Amino acid sequence: MKITTLAVAAGATAALFALLALSGCTDSHAAPAPETAPAALYKAGHGLQLSPAAREFTDVATAPFASRIPTEALVRTAKGDFVYVANGPWLLRTPVTVTTGDGLSFGVVDGLYEGDLVVVRGARMLWVTELGALNGGVGCADGH
């Protein structure tokens, strides 16, 4: 069962990277691929903006914040704890201070206001997408 779960997760991750429309290596003699709009844009200070197809694929869902967040909303990194907050079409990674969780949720004592729209499903996928945008480098067809 775990092998199946890992295979599904690996397949979903591979599909997400394909969905991001990142430049890749192609045969130098092949006709250039048509320019496609990226499925995810990153802009410092604004965060991520997903196309409707990418939002559906990543299964991102938001809910208003009211003192606690579900475990799935929290992204724990070496740089601290974060949640993604919706601001119009943008999803901004926001630092938070949390209290001890109960296995299902965490209390938030700093970083959010009541009523903020918080990503409650798909936060990890957003984190992977943001990392790719920030640290992914450029494709071989981009002139290096």
PyMOL commands that place a pseudoatom at each C-alpha (Angstrom):
pseudoatom trace, name=CA, resn=MET, resi=1, chain=A, elem=C, hetatm=0, pos=[0.000, 0.000, 0.000]
pseudoatom trace, name=CA, resn=LYS, resi=2, chain=A, elem=C, hetatm=0, pos=[2.834, 2.408, 0.801]
pseudoatom trace, name=CA, resn=ILE, resi=3, chain=A, elem=C, hetatm=0, pos=[4.479, 1.656, -2.544]
pseudoatom trace, name=CA, resn=THR, resi=4, chain=A, elem=C, hetatm=0, pos=[1.249, 2.566, -4.330]
pseudoatom trace, name=CA, resn=THR, resi=5, chain=A, elem=C, hetatm=0, pos=[0.977, 5.792, -2.317]
pseudoatom trace, name=CA, resn=LEU, resi=6, chain=A, elem=C, hetatm=0, pos=[4.571, 6.729, -3.149]
pseudoatom trace, name=CA, resn=ALA, resi=7, chain=A, elem=C, hetatm=0, pos=[4.025, 5.961, -6.829]
pseudoatom trace, name=CA, resn=VAL, resi=8, chain=A, elem=C, hetatm=0, pos=[0.909, 8.135, -6.894]
pseudoatom trace, name=CA, resn=ALA, resi=9, chain=A, elem=C, hetatm=0, pos=[2.731, 10.954, -5.062]
pseudoatom trace, name=CA, resn=ALA, resi=10, chain=A, elem=C, hetatm=0, pos=[5.694, 10.711, -7.442]
pseudoatom trace, name=CA, resn=GLY, resi=11, chain=A, elem=C, hetatm=0, pos=[3.344, 10.764, -10.429]
pseudoatom trace, name=CA, resn=ALA, resi=12, chain=A, elem=C, hetatm=0, pos=[1.510, 13.804, -9.052]
pseudoatom trace, name=CA, resn=THR, resi=13, chain=A, elem=C, hetatm=0, pos=[4.800, 15.628, -8.452]
pseudoatom trace, name=CA, resn=ALA, resi=14, chain=A, elem=C, hetatm=0, pos=[6.006, 14.855, -11.974]
pseudoatom trace, name=CA, resn=ALA, resi=15, chain=A, elem=C, hetatm=0, pos=[2.698, 16.043, -13.392]
pseudoatom trace, name=CA, resn=LEU, resi=16, chain=A, elem=C, hetatm=0, pos=[2.937, 19.282, -11.394]
pseudoatom trace, name=CA, resn=PHE, resi=17, chain=A, elem=C, hetatm=0, pos=[6.388, 20.032, -12.789]
pseudoatom trace, name=CA, resn=ALA, resi=18, chain=A, elem=C, hetatm=0, pos=[5.081, 19.404, -16.288]
pseudoatom trace, name=CA, resn=LEU, resi=19, chain=A, elem=C, hetatm=0, pos=[2.145, 21.684, -15.526]
pseudoatom trace, name=CA, resn=LEU, resi=20, chain=A, elem=C, hetatm=0, pos=[4.441, 24.510, -14.439]
pseudoatom trace, name=CA, resn=ALA, resi=21, chain=A, elem=C, hetatm=0, pos=[5.610, 24.814, -18.048]
pseudoatom trace, name=CA, resn=LEU, resi=22, chain=A, elem=C, hetatm=0, pos=[9.231, 25.271, -17.046]
pseudoatom trace, name=CA, resn=SER, resi=23, chain=A, elem=C, hetatm=0, pos=[11.693, 25.457, -19.927]
pseudoatom trace, name=CA, resn=GLY, resi=24, chain=A, elem=C, hetatm=0, pos=[13.466, 22.226, -20.647]
pseudoatom trace, name=CA, resn=CYS, resi=25, chain=A, elem=C, hetatm=0, pos=[16.086, 20.797, -22.948]
pseudoatom trace, name=CA, resn=THR, resi=26, chain=A, elem=C, hetatm=0, pos=[14.934, 20.017, -26.444]
pseudoatom trace, name=CA, resn=ASP, resi=27, chain=A, elem=C, hetatm=0, pos=[16.540, 18.795, -29.633]
pseudoatom trace, name=CA, resn=SER, resi=28, chain=A, elem=C, hetatm=0, pos=[18.358, 21.834, -31.070]
pseudoatom trace, name=CA, resn=HIS, resi=29, chain=A, elem=C, hetatm=0, pos=[17.192, 20.883, -34.592]
pseudoatom trace, name=CA, resn=ALA, resi=30, chain=A, elem=C, hetatm=0, pos=[13.531, 20.578, -33.663]
pseudoatom trace, name=CA, resn=ALA, resi=31, chain=A, elem=C, hetatm=0, pos=[11.073, 23.364, -34.368]
pseudoatom trace, name=CA, resn=PRO, resi=32, chain=A, elem=C, hetatm=0, pos=[10.622, 25.642, -31.344]
pseudoatom trace, name=CA, resn=ALA, resi=33, chain=A, elem=C, hetatm=0, pos=[7.687, 24.771, -29.140]
pseudoatom trace, name=CA, resn=PRO, resi=34, chain=A, elem=C, hetatm=0, pos=[4.855, 27.288, -29.081]
pseudoatom trace, name=CA, resn=GLU, resi=35, chain=A, elem=C, hetatm=0, pos=[5.075, 29.755, -26.192]
pseudoatom trace, name=CA, resn=THR, resi=36, chain=A, elem=C, hetatm=0, pos=[2.670, 28.790, -23.416]
pseudoatom trace, name=CA, resn=ALA, resi=37, chain=A, elem=C, hetatm=0, pos=[1.638, 30.823, -20.427]
pseudoatom trace, name=CA, resn=PRO, resi=38, chain=A, elem=C, hetatm=0, pos=[3.068, 29.467, -17.184]
pseudoatom trace, name=CA, resn=ALA, resi=39, chain=A, elem=C, hetatm=0, pos=[0.678, 27.704, -14.862]
pseudoatom trace, name=CA, resn=ALA, resi=40, chain=A, elem=C, hetatm=0, pos=[2.253, 29.464, -11.865]
pseudoatom trace, name=CA, resn=LEU, resi=41, chain=A, elem=C, hetatm=0, pos=[3.793, 32.916, -11.558]
pseudoatom trace, name=CA, resn=TYR, resi=42, chain=A, elem=C, hetatm=0, pos=[5.924, 34.078, -8.636]
pseudoatom trace, name=CA, resn=LYS, resi=43, chain=A, elem=C, hetatm=0, pos=[6.392, 37.737, -7.734]
pseudoatom trace, name=CA, resn=ALA, resi=44, chain=A, elem=C, hetatm=0, pos=[8.322, 38.828, -4.634]
pseudoatom trace, name=CA, resn=GLY, resi=45, chain=A, elem=C, hetatm=0, pos=[6.021, 40.483, -2.121]
pseudoatom trace, name=CA, resn=HIS, resi=46, chain=A, elem=C, hetatm=0, pos=[2.926, 39.102, -3.818]
pseudoatom trace, name=CA, resn=GLY, resi=47, chain=A, elem=C, hetatm=0, pos=[3.594, 35.361, -3.743]
pseudoatom trace, name=CA, resn=LEU, resi=48, chain=A, elem=C, hetatm=0, pos=[2.248, 32.808, -6.193]
pseudoatom trace, name=CA, resn=GLN, resi=49, chain=A, elem=C, hetatm=0, pos=[-0.512, 33.197, -8.719]
pseudoatom trace, name=CA, resn=LEU, resi=50, chain=A, elem=C, hetatm=0, pos=[-1.930, 29.993, -10.181]
pseudoatom trace, name=CA, resn=SER, resi=51, chain=A, elem=C, hetatm=0, pos=[-3.773, 29.618, -13.439]
pseudoatom trace, name=CA, resn=PRO, resi=52, chain=A, elem=C, hetatm=0, pos=[-7.282, 28.149, -13.054]
pseudoatom trace, name=CA, resn=ALA, resi=53, chain=A, elem=C, hetatm=0, pos=[-6.025, 24.780, -14.368]
pseudoatom trace, name=CA, resn=ALA, resi=54, chain=A, elem=C, hetatm=0, pos=[-3.092, 24.737, -11.913]
pseudoatom trace, name=CA, resn=ARG, resi=55, chain=A, elem=C, hetatm=0, pos=[-5.375, 25.696, -9.023]
pseudoatom trace, name=CA, resn=GLU, resi=56, chain=A, elem=C, hetatm=0, pos=[-7.684, 22.801, -9.904]
pseudoatom trace, name=CA, resn=PHE, resi=57, chain=A, elem=C, hetatm=0, pos=[-4.765, 20.386, -10.365]
pseudoatom trace, name=CA, resn=THR, resi=58, chain=A, elem=C, hetatm=0, pos=[-3.155, 21.268, -7.017]
pseudoatom trace, name=CA, resn=ASP, resi=59, chain=A, elem=C, hetatm=0, pos=[-6.582, 21.103, -5.313]
pseudoatom trace, name=CA, resn=VAL, resi=60, chain=A, elem=C, hetatm=0, pos=[-5.895, 24.322, -3.380]
pseudoatom trace, name=CA, resn=ALA, resi=61, chain=A, elem=C, hetatm=0, pos=[-8.695, 25.317, -1.024]
pseudoatom trace, name=CA, resn=THR, resi=62, chain=A, elem=C, hetatm=0, pos=[-8.985, 28.348, 1.252]
pseudoatom trace, name=CA, resn=ALA, resi=63, chain=A, elem=C, hetatm=0, pos=[-11.023, 29.082, 4.363]
pseudoatom trace, name=CA, resn=PRO, resi=64, chain=A, elem=C, hetatm=0, pos=[-11.326, 32.100, 6.670]
pseudoatom trace, name=CA, resn=PHE, resi=65, chain=A, elem=C, hetatm=0, pos=[-8.950, 32.053, 9.656]
pseudoatom trace, name=CA, resn=ALA, resi=66, chain=A, elem=C, hetatm=0, pos=[-10.530, 31.881, 13.113]
pseudoatom trace, name=CA, resn=SER, resi=67, chain=A, elem=C, hetatm=0, pos=[-7.814, 31.212, 15.753]
pseudoatom trace, name=CA, resn=ARG, resi=68, chain=A, elem=C, hetatm=0, pos=[-6.800, 27.696, 14.528]
pseudoatom trace, name=CA, resn=ILE, resi=69, chain=A, elem=C, hetatm=0, pos=[-5.509, 26.255, 11.260]
pseudoatom trace, name=CA, resn=PRO, resi=70, chain=A, elem=C, hetatm=0, pos=[-5.642, 22.645, 10.084]
pseudoatom trace, name=CA, resn=THR, resi=71, chain=A, elem=C, hetatm=0, pos=[-2.371, 20.719, 10.173]
pseudoatom trace, name=CA, resn=GLU, resi=72, chain=A, elem=C, hetatm=0, pos=[-2.349, 20.582, 6.361]
pseudoatom trace, name=CA, resn=ALA, resi=73, chain=A, elem=C, hetatm=0, pos=[-2.272, 24.406, 6.196]
pseudoatom trace, name=CA, resn=LEU, resi=74, chain=A, elem=C, hetatm=0, pos=[1.036, 24.677, 8.065]
pseudoatom trace, name=CA, resn=VAL, resi=75, chain=A, elem=C, hetatm=0, pos=[4.332, 24.546, 6.163]
pseudoatom trace, name=CA, resn=ARG, resi=76, chain=A, elem=C, hetatm=0, pos=[7.197, 23.894, 8.591]
pseudoatom trace, name=CA, resn=THR, resi=77, chain=A, elem=C, hetatm=0, pos=[10.641, 24.755, 7.224]
pseudoatom trace, name=CA, resn=ALA, resi=78, chain=A, elem=C, hetatm=0, pos=[14.141, 25.344, 8.576]
pseudoatom trace, name=CA, resn=LYS, resi=79, chain=A, elem=C, hetatm=0, pos=[13.343, 29.074, 8.329]
pseudoatom trace, name=CA, resn=GLY, resi=80, chain=A, elem=C, hetatm=0, pos=[10.170, 28.826, 10.408]
pseudoatom trace, name=CA, resn=ASP, resi=81, chain=A, elem=C, hetatm=0, pos=[6.453, 28.092, 10.194]
pseudoatom trace, name=CA, resn=PHE, resi=82, chain=A, elem=C, hetatm=0, pos=[4.365, 29.496, 7.360]
pseudoatom trace, name=CA, resn=VAL, resi=83, chain=A, elem=C, hetatm=0, pos=[0.877, 29.478, 5.887]
pseudoatom trace, name=CA, resn=TYR, resi=84, chain=A, elem=C, hetatm=0, pos=[-0.289, 30.733, 2.505]
pseudoatom trace, name=CA, resn=VAL, resi=85, chain=A, elem=C, hetatm=0, pos=[-2.746, 33.624, 2.659]
pseudoatom trace, name=CA, resn=ALA, resi=86, chain=A, elem=C, hetatm=0, pos=[-4.920, 34.595, -0.316]
pseudoatom trace, name=CA, resn=ASN, resi=87, chain=A, elem=C, hetatm=0, pos=[-4.763, 38.217, -1.448]
pseudoatom trace, name=CA, resn=GLY, resi=88, chain=A, elem=C, hetatm=0, pos=[-6.897, 38.473, -4.550]
pseudoatom trace, name=CA, resn=PRO, resi=89, chain=A, elem=C, hetatm=0, pos=[-5.416, 36.040, -7.100]
pseudoatom trace, name=CA, resn=TRP, resi=90, chain=A, elem=C, hetatm=0, pos=[-2.084, 35.853, -5.208]
pseudoatom trace, name=CA, resn=LEU, resi=91, chain=A, elem=C, hetatm=0, pos=[-1.134, 33.319, -2.516]
pseudoatom trace, name=CA, resn=LEU, resi=92, chain=A, elem=C, hetatm=0, pos=[1.481, 34.808, -0.189]
pseudoatom trace, name=CA, resn=ARG, resi=93, chain=A, elem=C, hetatm=0, pos=[3.609, 32.646, 2.109]
pseudoatom trace, name=CA, resn=THR, resi=94, chain=A, elem=C, hetatm=0, pos=[3.240, 34.298, 5.524]
pseudoatom trace, name=CA, resn=PRO, resi=95, chain=A, elem=C, hetatm=0, pos=[5.251, 33.585, 8.692]
pseudoatom trace, name=CA, resn=VAL, resi=96, chain=A, elem=C, hetatm=0, pos=[3.194, 32.525, 11.716]
pseudoatom trace, name=CA, resn=THR, resi=97, chain=A, elem=C, hetatm=0, pos=[3.757, 31.663, 15.343]
pseudoatom trace, name=CA, resn=VAL, resi=98, chain=A, elem=C, hetatm=0, pos=[1.809, 28.582, 16.364]
pseudoatom trace, name=CA, resn=THR, resi=99, chain=A, elem=C, hetatm=0, pos=[0.963, 26.885, 19.644]
pseudoatom trace, name=CA, resn=THR, resi=100, chain=A, elem=C, hetatm=0, pos=[1.127, 23.152, 20.196]
pseudoatom trace, name=CA, resn=GLY, resi=101, chain=A, elem=C, hetatm=0, pos=[-1.072, 21.196, 17.840]
pseudoatom trace, name=CA, resn=ASP, resi=102, chain=A, elem=C, hetatm=0, pos=[-3.539, 18.486, 18.700]
pseudoatom trace, name=CA, resn=GLY, resi=103, chain=A, elem=C, hetatm=0, pos=[-2.873, 16.339, 15.627]
pseudoatom trace, name=CA, resn=LEU, resi=104, chain=A, elem=C, hetatm=0, pos=[-5.662, 17.982, 13.621]
pseudoatom trace, name=CA, resn=SER, resi=105, chain=A, elem=C, hetatm=0, pos=[-4.941, 21.690, 13.997]
pseudoatom trace, name=CA, resn=PHE, resi=106, chain=A, elem=C, hetatm=0, pos=[-2.662, 24.365, 15.454]
pseudoatom trace, name=CA, resn=GLY, resi=107, chain=A, elem=C, hetatm=0, pos=[-3.515, 27.542, 17.296]
pseudoatom trace, name=CA, resn=VAL, resi=108, chain=A, elem=C, hetatm=0, pos=[-1.998, 30.670, 15.740]
pseudoatom trace, name=CA, resn=VAL, resi=109, chain=A, elem=C, hetatm=0, pos=[-0.854, 33.428, 18.098]
pseudoatom trace, name=CA, resn=ASP, resi=110, chain=A, elem=C, hetatm=0, pos=[0.837, 35.747, 15.581]
pseudoatom trace, name=CA, resn=GLY, resi=111, chain=A, elem=C, hetatm=0, pos=[0.942, 36.365, 11.825]
pseudoatom trace, name=CA, resn=LEU, resi=112, chain=A, elem=C, hetatm=0, pos=[-2.738, 36.190, 10.877]
pseudoatom trace, name=CA, resn=TYR, resi=113, chain=A, elem=C, hetatm=0, pos=[-5.840, 38.291, 11.366]
pseudoatom trace, name=CA, resn=GLU, resi=114, chain=A, elem=C, hetatm=0, pos=[-9.258, 36.789, 11.961]
pseudoatom trace, name=CA, resn=GLY, resi=115, chain=A, elem=C, hetatm=0, pos=[-10.974, 36.438, 8.593]
pseudoatom trace, name=CA, resn=ASP, resi=116, chain=A, elem=C, hetatm=0, pos=[-7.747, 36.111, 6.539]
pseudoatom trace, name=CA, resn=LEU, resi=117, chain=A, elem=C, hetatm=0, pos=[-8.288, 33.576, 3.748]
pseudoatom trace, name=CA, resn=VAL, resi=118, chain=A, elem=C, hetatm=0, pos=[-5.787, 30.807, 4.503]
pseudoatom trace, name=CA, resn=VAL, resi=119, chain=A, elem=C, hetatm=0, pos=[-4.895, 27.916, 2.208]
pseudoatom trace, name=CA, resn=VAL, resi=120, chain=A, elem=C, hetatm=0, pos=[-6.170, 24.896, 4.133]
pseudoatom trace, name=CA, resn=ARG, resi=121, chain=A, elem=C, hetatm=0, pos=[-5.484, 22.274, 1.443]
pseudoatom trace, name=CA, resn=GLY, resi=122, chain=A, elem=C, hetatm=0, pos=[-2.549, 22.168, -0.987]
pseudoatom trace, name=CA, resn=ALA, resi=123, chain=A, elem=C, hetatm=0, pos=[-0.044, 24.256, 1.008]
pseudoatom trace, name=CA, resn=ARG, resi=124, chain=A, elem=C, hetatm=0, pos=[2.813, 21.758, 0.532]
pseudoatom trace, name=CA, resn=MET, resi=125, chain=A, elem=C, hetatm=0, pos=[2.276, 21.728, -3.225]
pseudoatom trace, name=CA, resn=LEU, resi=126, chain=A, elem=C, hetatm=0, pos=[2.428, 25.543, -3.198]
pseudoatom trace, name=CA, resn=TRP, resi=127, chain=A, elem=C, hetatm=0, pos=[5.687, 25.389, -1.225]
pseudoatom trace, name=CA, resn=VAL, resi=128, chain=A, elem=C, hetatm=0, pos=[7.230, 23.027, -3.797]
pseudoatom trace, name=CA, resn=THR, resi=129, chain=A, elem=C, hetatm=0, pos=[6.038, 25.315, -6.600]
pseudoatom trace, name=CA, resn=GLU, resi=130, chain=A, elem=C, hetatm=0, pos=[7.526, 28.379, -4.905]
pseudoatom trace, name=CA, resn=LEU, resi=131, chain=A, elem=C, hetatm=0, pos=[10.844, 26.603, -4.315]
pseudoatom trace, name=CA, resn=GLY, resi=132, chain=A, elem=C, hetatm=0, pos=[10.976, 25.682, -7.973]
pseudoatom trace, name=CA, resn=ALA, resi=133, chain=A, elem=C, hetatm=0, pos=[10.305, 29.280, -8.995]
pseudoatom trace, name=CA, resn=LEU, resi=134, chain=A, elem=C, hetatm=0, pos=[12.922, 30.682, -6.603]
pseudoatom trace, name=CA, resn=ASN, resi=135, chain=A, elem=C, hetatm=0, pos=[15.664, 28.058, -6.893]
pseudoatom trace, name=CA, resn=GLY, resi=136, chain=A, elem=C, hetatm=0, pos=[14.916, 26.230, -10.114]
pseudoatom trace, name=CA, resn=GLY, resi=137, chain=A, elem=C, hetatm=0, pos=[17.386, 28.068, -12.297]
pseudoatom trace, name=CA, resn=VAL, resi=138, chain=A, elem=C, hetatm=0, pos=[16.910, 28.292, -16.046]
pseudoatom trace, name=CA, resn=GLY, resi=139, chain=A, elem=C, hetatm=0, pos=[16.442, 25.649, -18.693]
pseudoatom trace, name=CA, resn=CYS, resi=140, chain=A, elem=C, hetatm=0, pos=[19.171, 24.708, -21.171]
pseudoatom trace, name=CA, resn=ALA, resi=141, chain=A, elem=C, hetatm=0, pos=[17.250, 26.433, -23.978]
pseudoatom trace, name=CA, resn=ASP, resi=142, chain=A, elem=C, hetatm=0, pos=[17.504, 29.765, -22.154]
pseudoatom trace, name=CA, resn=GLY, resi=143, chain=A, elem=C, hetatm=0, pos=[20.969, 30.606, -23.429]
pseudoatom trace, name=CA, resn=HIS, resi=144, chain=A, elem=C, hetatm=0, pos=[23.460, 29.211, -20.960]
for i in range(1, 144): cmd.bond("trace and resi %d" % i, "trace and resi %d" % (i + 1))
show_as sticks, trace
zoom trace
